[in-house]
Amino acid sequence: MTSRHARTAATTTAVVACGLLLRFVVGLEPVWWLAWLAPIPLLLLALSLSTAQARWATLVATLIGDSVNLAYLRLVMPWPAVVLVLLLQSLLWLFVVMTTRRIVLRERSALAVLAYPVAWVAADTLLATFAPDGNWASLAYTQSDVLPFMQVAALLGVPGLLFLLCLVPSTIAWLLWRRHISRGGVLAIALTAVAMLGGFGYGWQRLQASASGATMRVGLASIDDAIGPKASAGYIAPIRAGYDALVQALAAQGATLVVLPEKIAVVAPAATTDWQAHFSALAARRHVWLEVGLGIAEARPRNVAWLFDADGHLAESYEKHYLAPPERREDYAHGEAFATHDINGLRMGLAICKDMHFAALGRAYARLDVAVMIVPAWDFDYRDGWLEARTTSARGIENGYAVLRASREGLLTASDARGRILAETRSAPLPGASLLVDLPKAAAAPTPYTRIGDLLGWLCVSALIAWTLLRRRVANA
């Protein structure tokens, strides 16, 4: 084998290895510690190859990595959209890695280690603001179970998490590429160490805060069996009776509030009155606050959540703001109003599933002094249950409120304002699944992030633009 062929084989092997490593990071249940290491070989590869080779190596490696979600994407969208999404995800990686490469090759100081985190945070911030699915599956969510680190979200949101998560592999890759530790290398190590110690130190301190002794008992219940607008009365009856039984059992155990999932049924407009009357009577009979999610198959379908008080009155009706891909295809309407209500001294807000992917909505509720978010949900065939539940709990960490999320084909999850999972179980078909939890009665506690929002994210967008303009000015000088 010639040296050229040997180099080609080595590069190909490295590209495939990078792609396989990324599959453990960008999947729906990522290996959290690999997220700190997997980008290192990809960055080294891009820095060591020519521009054209680096471009193709990055594109192929990230396509291999992103393809781990192929079956899931096919579940929620048609094949043309699947191919487009996978390509766009890889192009996003390509933009970040190649932007990092350009800056590192030009920038001789320790500031070069900031290129990768700045590029990723800038891209992630723009996605969160303008993409229809936001920054779904952001790399930041890979750390959702690392609670000392996740508390950084209360300070700087997802941009802060992502910046630190990218800073470590960026520094290591830069040092390995340079092959020696100069004064700049020492500075880069010091800056990274200080940032990490500061982040984890803040998180550790925040986790020390103890909850008050008072609690409120709440229940979550779910039945996976779907009810469509053409379902027969014989099919509907046992499912609705199953929900009645779950609510009754939770109320008998002392639940003050019971949360049911998103779209427990999709019904024709004419049937809406019957469904509302049924659950109104159930709430009054069991003397429990009751949230019910329903789809209404109008000319433009609607996805709503009803909140009944313990006397059976309809206290709030909320319409989903952000639509999932199947709902966008079916031209669902979307709401714009927020819904809050005080229950046993706690102000609670209503959102539905995908709404909680968007940090802007989470902050809006925090500014309404919400202490608990009630989130009915419907995941996709259990595959994305962990990711969706942890994305939702991240909104609670960002803004200082607890979250009650009841999903079909996913997880029933209760988390506190620090993202601690108080209780969790998997949903199930008939007779269903339920969860009972004593929720600490903590008052609303808006965080620094609630006040400043994605300031770091937009600073990174500005920094990336400035770096790009500077490069052009130098090139034209």
N, C-alpha and C positions, 0 to 999 in steps of 0.2 A: 504494500500500500504506500502510495506517495505521501509526502508530508502534507500536500494540499488536501488529499482525500482524508488523511488522518485528522486534520483540523476540521474538515467538514463533518466527519463522523462525531468528533468530540463536541462540536457546537450543537449538532442535532441532538445528541444525547443530553446535553445540558438544557436545551430548550424543552425537551420532553419532561425532564426531571423537574424543571421549574413549573411547568404546567401541572404536573401531577401533585406537586407540593401545594400549589394554589387551590386545588380542589378541596383540600381540607380546611381552607380558610374562607372561601366564598360560597360554600354550601349553606344549606338551611340550618344545620346544627354544627357550626364551626368548632374546630379545636382551638381554644382561645390562645394558648401559648404559642402556637405556630404562627398566629397573626403577627407576632413580634419578630419572627425569623424568616418567614417565607419570602418576603420581598428582597431580602439580601442578595441571594444568587441572581435574581432577575435584574436588579440594579447593577450588579457587578458585570453581568453579561452585556448589558446595554453600554456600559462605560468602556468595555474592552473591545467591542466590535466597531466596524465602520458604521457610518450613519445608516446606510441601506440595510446592512446585516442586522443592526440593532433594531431597526424598525420591523423587519420581518420576524426576528426572533421574539420580540415582545408580542406582536400580534398573534403568532402561532401559540406561544406559551399561554397567553391569557385566554385564547379560544379553548384550549385544552382545559384550563381551569374552570372557566365559566360554564362549560358544557356539563358540569356536574349537576346543574339545575335544569337540564333539558327536559326531563320527564315532568317536572313540576310546571315549567313554563307551558308545556303542551297541554297541561290540565286546565290552564286558565286562559289560553289564547290559541288561535289557529296557527298552523305551521308558518305562513308567511311572517306573522308577527313574531313568532318564536325566533326565526332566523334573524330578523331585524334586531330584536332585543339583544341576542347573543353578540351580534356584530357591533352594536352600539356600546355594549359593555366592554368589549375588547378594545374598541376605538378610544374609549375613555381611559383605559389603562395605557394605551399607546400614547395618548396626549400627555398624561402625567409623567410617564417614564421618559419619553423623548424630551419633554420640557425640562425635566430634571437633568438629563444628560447634557443638554445645551448649556444650562446654567453652570453645572459642575465643571465642564470643560473650559468655560470662560472665567469663572470665579476662582481665584487662587487662595482666598482666605477661608477661614473656618465657617464663614457665612454660607458656604456651599452646602453644608449639611441641612440648611433650612429649605433648600429647593424642593425636595420631595414632600415634606409635610405642607409647605405653602401651596404647592401645586394641587395636592390631593384635597386639602381643605377648601381651596378656591373652587375646584370642580364640584365638590360635594355641596357647597353652599349654593352654587348656581342651580344644581339639580334640585335641591330642597325647595328652592324658590319658584322654579319655572317648569319642572317636569311634572307630568300628570300623576306620576307615582312617587313624586318627591325623591328623597334619597333613600328609598327602600333598599334594605340590605347593605347599608353603609358599613364599611369596615369597622366603624366604631362599635356597632352592636355585637361584634364578636366577643367583646369583653363584658357582656351584660351580667354574667355571674361573678365577675371580679369586683365585688362591691367597693373595696377601698379605692379602686381606680375609677369606677363609675361615678363617684361623688363629684368628680371634676365637672360633670355635667351641670351640677347646681351652680357652678361658678361661670363656666364658659360654654355650656351646652355641648352638643355633638361636635362642633368645631374644635373645642378644647380637647375632647377625648381623642379625636382623629389626629390632631396635631401631635400629641405626645406619642400616640401609637405609631405614627410614621417617623417621628424623630429618631427613635432608637435604631431601627434598621437602616435609616439613612446615614446615621453617624458611623455605624459599624461598616456598612458598605463603602463609605468614603475612605475610612481608615485602611481597609483591606485593599482598596484600589490604589491608594497612594503608597502602600507597602512600607511606610515608615511613619513614626510619630514625631512630627515637628512641633514647634511652638504652637502652630495653628491647630495641630491635632490635639494637643493637651487642652487648648481652649475649647475645642469642640466637645471633648469628653467632659470637661468641667461644666459647660453649659447644659449638656444633656443630663448629666447627673443631678445638677441643681433643679432642672425642670421636673425630672422624675421624682426626686425626693419631695419637692414642693407639692406635686400632684397627689402622690400617695400619702404624704403627711396631712394634707388638707382632708383627704378622704377618710383617713383613720380618725382624725379629730371629729369629723362630722358624724361618723358612725357611733361615737361614744355618747351622743345625746340620747337620753333614755326617754321612752314614751311615757305619757301620763298613765296612772293606774286605771282610770276609767275606760271602759270599752263598750262597744255596741255590737251586739251579735247580728251577723248578716249571713244570708244564705245565697248560694249560686246553684242553679240547676240547668240541666241541658238534656235534650233528647235529639239524637242525630237524625232520626227519620224525617225526611223532608215532606212538606205539604204544599202542593202546587195548586194553582187556581182551578184546575179541573179535577182535583181529588174528590172521590166519592165520600158520602157521609159515613159509610162503613169503614173507610180507610182513616178518615179524620178522627173519628170518635175515640179509639184507643190511645192515640197520640195525645189528644187534648186531655183525656182522662189521666194520662201519665203525668202531664204537667200539673194537673190538679193535685195528684197524689204527692208529687215532690214538694209542691208549695205547702201542702198540709203538713207533711212530715217536718219540714224545716220550721214552719211556724210553731208546731208543737214542741220543738226543741228550743224555742225562745228567740227565733230570728225576728228582728224588727223590720228588716228589709230583705226581699228576695229578688234576685236579678236573673232574668231569663235571657236567652241568646237573641241574636239578630235573626230576623225572618223565620220565626218558628213556623210561620205559614205565609205563603203568598196567596192572597185572596182577591176575588173580584170586588169591586167597589160596593156592590149590593150586600156583600157578606160582612162588610166592615162593622156595621152597627151590632150585629150578633156577636162578633168576636170581642168588641169593646165591652158590651154588656156582660159577656161571660166572665171576663177577667176583672171587671169592676165588682161583680158579685163575689168572685173568689176572694179578692182583697178584703172586702167588707166582712165576709163570712169568717175568714181566718184572722181578721184584724191585723193585717200586715201591709206595709208599703210594698208595692209590686211593680217592677219594671218588666215590660213585655215588648219584644221586637217583632214587627210585622211588615210584610211587603204588600203593597196595594197595587194591583194590576190594572191601573188606569191607562189612558191613551199614552201618557208618559208615566211609567210606573214610579212609585215612591217607596222609599225605605225609611220607616219611621220607628221611633221608640216611644212608648207610652209609659208614663209614671202615674200610678194610682196611689192615692193615700190610703190610710188604714180604714177609712170610712167608705172606700170605693169610688171616691171622686177622681176624675181625671185631673191631676195636678199639673202635669206638663206633657206636651207632645213635641218631639224633636225630630227633625228630618236630616238625614245624613248629608254632610257637606261634600266629602270627597269620595268619589265612586271607584270601585274596583273595576278591572278590565271588563269582566262580563257585563257589569251594569252600564259601562260606557257603550258597549256594543248594543245593548238593549235600549239605549237612550233614556235612562232613568233621569228624572228631575233631581235637583239637589237643593238643599236648604241653605240658608245663610244666617238664620237666627240661632242664638245660643239659648240654652235652657238650664236654669239653676233652681234649686229648691232646698229649703232648710228642713232637715229630718233629724229630730232628736238633738238639736243644737249644732248640727254639722251642716254646712252648706255643701250640697252635692251638685255636680254638673253631669249632663248627659252628652255622650258622644257615641258613635257607632263605628266599630271595627277600624276601617282604614283612616278614619278621621284622626286617630291617634298616631298615625305615621308622620303627621305634620306638626313640627314644633311650634309653628305660628298659632295653630289652634290650641295647643297645650298651654302656651303663654297667655292667650286671650282668656282662657278659663281661670288661670292663676290670678290675672288682674281683676277678676270678678270675685276674688276671695274664696275660691272653692277649696275645700279641705279633702274631698273625696270625688273621684270620677267614677261614674257608672258606665260601663262599656259593654253592651251586648255585641257579640261578634259571630262570625261564621268563617272558619278557616277552610283550607282546601285539602280534604281527604287526609287530615292529620299531618301532612308533610311539613307544613310551615308553622305548626303550632308553637314550637319553642320560640322561633324568631318573632312571630307576631306578638306573643305574650311579653317577651322581653323588650321589644320595641315600645310597647305600650307602657310597661313599667318604667322605661327610661324617661317618658314624659313626666312621670311622678317625681323622679329624682331631680330633673331639671327645675321643677316648679314647686316642690315641697308639698305634694299631696299624695294621698293613698289612691290606689286604683283597684276597682272590682271589675274583672273581665270574665264574662261567661260566654264561652264559645261552643258552637256546634262543630263537630269534626276537628276538635282541637283541645285546648286546655281550659279548665276553670281555674282562675288564678286570682289570688288576693295578695297585693303587695302594699307595703307602707311607703311613707314619704322618702325613705332612704333606698327603696328598691328591694328591701328584704322580702322574700317570698314568705308570707304568713301561712299560706296553705295553697295546695295545688293538686289537681287530679285531672285525669283524662276524661273527656266526654264519652258517651256511649249511646248505642241504639236503645230502643225500649227494653227495659223500663227506665233507662236513662241513668244519669249520674248526678250527684249533688255534693255540695261542699258547705260546711258550716265553719265560720271563723269569727273570733272575737276581735273586732277591729278597734285599735286604740283610738280614743276620741281626741285626736290632736287637732288643734285649731289650724286654720290656713296659715301657711308660713312661706310667703313668696321669697324667692332666692335672689342672689345677685343676677343670675341668668334671666329671671323673670323681668328684671329691670333693664338689663342692657341687651338682651337678645343675642343675635348672632354677630356681635361686634367683631369678634376675632375672625369669623368667617369672611366678613366684608373687608377687613384689614388685609387678609390673605389675598382676596381678589384684587385689591388695590396694589399690593406688593407684586403680584404676578404681572399685572399690567405695567407697572413701573420697570420691572426687570426686562420685560419684552421691549418696551420703548427704549430703554438704555442700550439694549443689544443692537437695535436698529441704528441708534445714533452713533454708536461706536463703529458699526459696519460702514456707515456713510461718511465717517470722518475722513 
